[in-house]
Amino acid sequence: MTQDILSLSEKELKSLGVKNNSHRTRMMTSLILLRDKYDRADSLIRSVTAPSSVRHSLVHSRESVHSR
């Protein structure tokens, strides 16, 4: 649902009944900022959770250090 709202175009806002051009412009600016914020947070979450191989390599590095 959130992504649906964030992907609205100015034409869609107008068809939803936002008739005032300055209101649509303000809403589009806010939607663009929110979309960017949402995308940054989403990519940050993916970068934190994705690289499980990094964790394994760190574990192996620690094991080799402790076995010396």
C-alpha positions, 0 to 999 in steps of 0.5 A, a space after each residue: 500500500 505504501 508503495 502505491 501511494 508513493 508512486 502516484 503521478 501528478 496526473 493521478 493526483 489530479 484525477 483523484 480530485 486534487 485540482 489546485 496546481 500548487 497543492 499537487 506540486 507540494 504533494 508531488 514534492 513530498 511524495 518524491 522526498 518520501 519515496 527517496 527516504 523509503 528507498 534509502 531505508 530499504 536499501 540499507 536494510 538489504 545491505 545489512 541483512 544480505 551479506 551472510 558470507 561476510 559474517 562467516 568469513 569473520 567467524 573463520 578469521 577469528 577461529 584461525 586467530 584463536 587457534 594460533 
